[in-house]
Amino acid sequence: MLAFNVIGLCILVVCFALDRRKTVRSVRRGLMMFWKIVPEMSVVLILISIALAVLTPAQLRQWLSVDTPAHFATALVVGSIALIPGFIAFPLAGVLLRNGASVSLVAGFVTTLLMVGVVTLPMEARYFGWRTALIRNGLSFIGAAAIALAMGRLL
Amino acid sequence: MKTNRRNAINLGLTGIFLLFCAWSVWLAHNDFARRAASGYLGFLKEMLSVMPMMFVLIGIFDVWVPQDVVERHVGEKAGPIAVVWMILLAMLQIGPLYGAFPVAAALWKKGCAARYVFIYLGAFSVMKLPMLSFEITFLGWKFSLVRLMLTLPVFIAIGYVMGRSQTCANMKNATMG
């Protein structure tokens, strides 16, 4: 996080030294774009935090530790809908694996979590249109399921 | 006009939720409310620490980088080496996936081919370096490596499929910036 901002700041300083007016214009344009999308981001975050408060990591762990096709499907669906940040999802997945959950189930959960975002669909649609957003997420879901099954075979 | 009204509604919802957060932190002794509030404040902090700089960099990209440079390297006529550029760009970034949408839109606007825009989104969602290091820590390098090797061809394929389909005509009409 810090490194990203420091590097960004360095780029900004270099640009400013090269062309003051152009840089001011860039920053204003960027912040305008930010301002246009920030309320929507905030509402998405509200939805995610309420969902995570309803569905605690302990409950998820309970759900995902049984290995049947139905649970595999559940893992895919939960992973697609949820938008759990990496710092919660990866430790959770690690615990699941160590407790003997199947690799394909954990992989399915992690991969859909990363590749498919149902909660963020409205934001994606705002930039790319609904059709494109839905197709991208649909293809990603199929891809994630295939990856998860293959990982179950390989590991 | 439409965007303004939508933003006003979303800001209103945010305001109400912030009041709820204040209430749950100071007054309520309710576990659920407290969890929701602390979750939201954590996410908000994450977003506000990354997104402004991300958008400033998008602005710089938009103003400084000439269209023909983008077209030459990652445009319709660019070769498969463009895939490598997109993956490298995605790997160096941080933040949640919704932060990648405006970057992808800016790339598209500058003449980046649709297939490479979607490869960028795919790479961003599964191979950001900060995220990989986290995954390796908790799931082990073997799990991460196998997942990467399997995911790489999948999102590249998705990119090419998306690039071929007519859906991308929609992107031109979608609201941007």
Interface residues (C-beta under 8 A of the other chain):
Chain A: M1 F4 N5 G8 L9 I11 L12 C15 K22 T23 R25 S26 V27 R28 R29 G30 L31 M33 F34 K36 I37 V38 P39 E40 M41 S42 V43 V44 L45 I46 I48 S49 I50 L52 A53 V54 T56 L83 P85 G86 F87 F90 P91 A93 G94 L97 V103 V106 A107 V110 T111 L114 M115 G117 T120 M123 E124 A125 R126 Y127 F128 G129 R131 T132 I135 R136 L139 S140 G143 A144 A146 I147 A150 M151 L154 L155
Chain B: T3 R6 N7 A8 N10 L11 L13 T14 F17 F32 A33 R35 A36 A37 G39 Y40 F43 L44 E46 M47 S49 V50 M51 P52 M53 M54 F55 V56 L57 I58 G59 I60 D62 V63 W64 Q93 I94 G95 P96 L97 Y98 F101 P102 A104 A105 F118 L121 G122 S125 V126 M131 F134 E135 T137 F138 L139 K142 F143 V146 R147 L150 T151 V154 F155 A157 I158 V161 M162 S165 T167 C168 N170 M171 N173 A174 T175 M176 G177
